[in-house]
């Protein structure tokens, strides 16, 4: 039914769900990979709370940078893949990604 609608109409709820599920899944996978990589590289468990004063500053900063960049990158890639699937399924970009006047 969505294929009969003009681009920009309908699909917002479907896209919201696809975007959310892909982002959450990617974040979970990235976090697991980061934990494993940290343990391999440092021979230590990642800090539970980098803000804890008992965690060394280098470790807190490194962990925050790694998780921030890794999770953001994984979410972006997953959402781009979800957008590609949405386009293949509907013939147009998700409403949230459509540019004004196009």
N, C-alpha and C positions, 0 to 999 in steps of 0.2 A: 504494500500500500504506500509506503514511503517513496517508492520510485516514481509514483504518479504525481507527487507534489513537486512544486518548484523548489530549486535550491534555496535553503534558508528557512523553509517551512517544515515543521515537524522534525522529529529526530533529536530534539534537545534533551529529552529525558533519557533516550537510549544512549546518546553520546555521554551524558553525565555519568551514567552507570558504567559504561565501557571505560571511560577515562579514570574513574575512581578505582575500579577493580584492577585495571592494568597498573596504575600507580602504586596501589597497595601491594600487589603481588611483586612488582619489581623492587619496591623498597625492602620487602621481607627477604627476597633472594639476595639483594645487594648486601644487606646487613649480615646475613649468614656468611657470604663470601668474604666480607671484610673481617668478620670475627675470625674466620679460619686463616686468612692471610696474616692477620695481626699475630695470632698464636704461632704461626710458622716463622714469621720474621723476627719476633721478639722473644719467643719461648715463654711468653707470659700471657695471661688472660687480658683482654682489653679492659680498660677501666669501667666499672659499673656507673660511676658518676664522675666525669672529668672535673666538675666544680669542687669536688671534695679536696680540702687542703692536704690530705694525706697522699694524694696522687701527685707525682712529680710533674712540674710544669711542662717539660718537654713531652711527656707522655700525654698529658691532657690536651695540649695544643695539637700534637700529631694526630691523636684519635679524633678530635673535633674536625680537623681539616679533612682527614680521610673519610670519615662517615658523611660529612656534609657534602663533599664533592661526589663521592661514590653513589650515595642515595639519590642525589639530584640528577646525576647523569643517567642512572638506571631508570628513574621515573620519566625523564624526558624521552629516552629511547622507547620505552614501553608505550607512552602516549602517542608518539609519532607512528609506531606500528599499529596502534589501535585506530588512529586517524586514517592510515592507509587502508585498513580493513573496512572502515566505515565508508570510505570513498568507493571501494570495490563493491560494497553491498548496496549503496544508495545512489551512486553516480555523482555525488557532490560532497564537498567538505562538511564536517559537522558545523552546526550553526555558530558555535563559539569560536570557530577558526576561520570563518568566512570574513573576507575583507569587505569594507564598506564599498558598495557600488559594483561588486564583482560577483 
